[in-house]
Amino acid sequence: MRTLQQANGNADTASDEAIPIVDAHHHLWDLSRGCYPWLQGEYHDDFFLGDYKSLCKDFLPEDFLSLTSRQRLVGTVHVEAERARNEQVAETRWLQQVQKRYGFPSAVIAHAWFDRSDTEAILAAHAQCPLVRGIRSKPVTSRSQHESVRGQAGTMQDPAWLDGFALLEKFGFSWDLRVPPWHLPEAAELAASFPRTPIALNHAGFPWDRSAQGLRQWRGWMETLAAQPNVHVKLSEFGLKGEPWDYESNRTVVRDVVSIFGDDRCMFASNYPVAGLRIGYDALVESIARMLEPLGHESQERIFFRNAADFYRISV
């Protein structure tokens, strides 16, 4: 059994000069110890990356350490992996055991519904684990920008949902935001209403439409969200449904995100193993490093580890 520290220390190609990495978004699952409906139950043909059958097996700490062994990984953030919602606290407790045995994750983003009668109790249970830094809870969203669910139950305007969201500040938790890009202006409204709650936008705001018009619209939505100083963004999951991972297209997205948010609010994140449907871990790190190289060493350090360490309160 190896720990993250041992794997990092023995990495063949990660020299002392290599920029350290805090992976700000990854997942683990042991299908024999928990229930993951999306992996073990009904298959979702509308998954945002398409066919994901190769993910429907264990992804254990040993698997993650093996994939990252060539990188100078000094910390990680585990984001809830959609374990059965009656096991959301059990997932947190399992991850605490993983950390004690393997030296990672360094921080946990757990799950709790915001509009339920037991929201505060679930948040309190998560708070008993010192690894928990925040919550990812997906609001109700529309299927396209041409539909609206604004104000419906479970949306970012629902009073019950907002009451639960307000509890994050009480527990000192951040919020991991994951919505389709057309909901980013609504998220900006929410961020403005809760300026003391740190927010981490997942997956670069999902720039799924790579046409000139689609990217122009996505940039506008991102600029609206970036106007709120409590919002950071993860440079993660650039995969597109039915298409290969394209360096040039994704380079444009990465440079746009950094330009909009600044290098002090961007965090590298792998979204592994999901991102593995399109690109290998080493290739992902090397690609992002090439994209960021023109910004200089200090910017790369901020994006690859300092920003995530500060945001998620990780000692590295």
N, C-alpha and C positions, 0 to 999 in steps of 0.2 A: 504494500500500500504506500502510495506517495502522497505528499501534501503539495499544496500550491507552492509553498516556499521551496521545497526540495526540487520540484519540477522547474521552477524559475532559476534556481541556482545551478541546475545541471543542463540547462538549455544549450544545445550544441552551437547554435548560431546567434544567440542573444548575448552580444558582447556587453561589457560594462558601459560602453558608449551608447548603446541602443537606448532610445527613449522608453522609459517605463510605460506600461499600459494599465489603466483601470478599465476593464470592460464594463460599461455602465448598463448593460442589458443582455442577460442570457437566461436560459431556462435549464432545469433539470427535471427528470421524472423517472420514477420507479413504478412501473405499472403493477407490480406485485404488492406494493405497499399503499397504494392510493388509487382512487378512481378518477380518471381523466376522460370524461364523456366524449370529447372531440377526437380522442385517440382510440378509445375502446368501444364506443357506442356508434351512434349514427354518423356515417361519413358525410362530410359537407362538400358537395360538388362546387359550391360557390366560394370556396376558400380563396383568399386574395392572391395566392401564388399558384393556384391550380392544384394539380395532383400532389397530395402530400402523404400518400400511402407509405413512403419510406420513413416517415417520422413516427409511424404507429408501432413503436418498439421502445424499450428502455433507452433513456439517455441519462447515464449515471455520472457521478463525479469522476470516475476513472476515464470515462469517454471524453469528458471535457478536458481533463488534464492531458490526455493523449493528443488531442487536437491542437492544444495550445502550447505544447512542449517546446516549440521553437521560438516562442515569443517571450519577452521580458514582462510577463504578467505579474503585477504586484497587488492587484485587488480586483474584485468583481462585485457586481450588483445582480442579485437574482430577482427577476420580476415574475410575479405569480403566473403559473402556467395553466390557468383555467382548470384547476383541479375541482372536483365536485364541490358545489358551494356549501354543502353541509360538512365539508372537510377543509374549509379555508384556514382555520386555526391549526388544524393538524398538519397542513402543509408547512406552516411557519415553524412548528415544533420539529418537524422532520429536518428542515433546513438548518435549524440550530444544531441538531445532531451531526449533520453533514459538516458543518463548519468546525465543530470540535474534532472531528476525525481527519478532515482533509485540509483545514486551514482556509477554506472559502465556502460560501460567499462571504464577502466582507460586509455586505449590507443586503437587506431583504426589502422588497416592495411587495407587500401582502395584498390580499383582496378583502373588501367589505362592501356590501351594497349600502348606498347612502340613504335610501328611501324606505328602510325597513324598521320595524319596531325594535329590533335587537341591534341596530347599528352601533350605538354607543358601547354596548356590551362586547361586541365583536372587536371594536377598536381597542377597548381596554384589554382584551385577551391578547391581541397582537402586541400591545405595548409592554406586556410582561416579558417579551423576548427582546433582549438588548440589540439584536441585529436589525430589527424593523425600523426603517427610516421613513416609510411612506406607504401609500395605498395606490393601487391601480384599480379603478372602478369605472367601467365603460358606461357612459350615459346612453340613453336611447338616441339613435341617429336615423336619418333618412337614407333611403337606398340610392338617391342621386340628388344633385343640387337643384333639380327641378321639382322636388317634393319637399314638403315642410312638415316637421313634427313639433315645431316650436310650441312650448308650453304644455305638451302632453306629459303624462306620468312618466317619470324616469328621465326626463330631459334636463338640460342644464338650466331650464327656467322653472321647473317644477318646485313649488315651495317645500314639499317634503324632501326632495333630493337636496335642495339647498340647505335645509336644516342639518342634514347629515354631513354635507360637505363642510359646513361651518365647524364641525367637531374636529376637523383635522388640526386646526390651530391649537385647540385645547390639548391635544396629545403630542404636539410638536412634529406632526407628520407632513410630508410633502405629498403632492398628487402627481402621478404619472398619467398624462393625458394621451389617450389614443382614440382619435376620431377621424372620419374621412375629411379631406381637406376643406370641403365646403362648410364645415362646422367650425373652422378656426376663428372666424369673426365672433361667433357666439362664445367661444372659449376666451377670447380677449375681453369680452364683457364680464365674464365670470372672474377672470384674473384681476380686473380693475376693481371688482366688488370685494375681493379678498386679497388685498395687496401684501399681507403678511404671510400668506400661504405660498411656499415655493412650488412651482409647477415645472415639470419636465415633459416637453412634447416628445412623444415617441416617433421614431422612424421618419424624421425630417418632414413631418406633415404629410406623408404619403403623396408625393408628386406622381400620381399614376398616369396622368395625361401628359405625354412628353411632346405633344405638338407645340408649335410656337404659341398659339393662343392658350393652350392648356397650361403651359409653364408661366405665361404672363399672368394668368388668373391666380395660379398657385402662389406666385411671388407676392401678389397683392394681398392675399389672405395671410401669408406669412408676415408681411410687413405690419399688418394690423395687429397680429398677435405679438410681434416683437416689440411693439410700442409699450408693452407692459413689462417693466423691469424685473418682475418676479418670475418671468418665464424663461427657462433654458430649453435647449433642444438637443436631441440625440441624433448624431450622424449615423444612422443605422437603417437597415432594410431597404435597400434600393432595388430589390428584385421586382420584376413585373410579371404579371400573369401571361404565360405562353411565350415569353421572350427570354433570350439569354441575358446574362449580366453584361452590360455594355459599359466599358470604361469611359468612353468619351461622353456619353449621355449622363452618366452618373457623376463625372467630374464637373460638369456644368451645374448639376444640382448641389453638390458639395460646396463649390465655390460660391454659389448664390446664397446658400444657408449661412455660411460664414460671413458673407458680406452683409446680410440682413441682420443677423443676431450679434455679430462681433465674435472674435476668437475667445472672449472671456465668458461666453454663454453657450458654447458648443461642446459636446462631449462625444468621444468615440464610443460606439456600442456595436456589438456584433449581431445581436438577435439570434445567436446560435442556440439550438441546432436548426431553427427554422430557415435562417439565411443559407444553410448548407444545401438547400434545394437548388440554389443558383451558383454558389461560389464557395471555395474552400476557405478555411480560416486564415491560413497564411497568405493566400492570394488577396483576401479582403484587407488584411492589415497592410500589406505591401502596396495595394492600390490606393488606399486612403492616404498613406504616407507620401506617395508620389504626388497625389493631388494637392496635399498641404505643403509640400516642400518649398514652393515659391514664397510662402508666407514667413519662412524663417524658423529657426530652432525654437525660439521662445513660444511662438504661436503653436507649434506642434506639441510642445510640452503641455501647454494649457489644455489643448483639445484632447490629447491622448491620456492624460492622467490628472493634472492638477484641478481642472474644473469639476470633474466627477468626484474626486476626493473631497473637495470643498462642499459640493452640493449635497452629497450623501454622507458627509461627516465620517470619512474613512481615514484612518491613520496609516500612512504608507512610509 
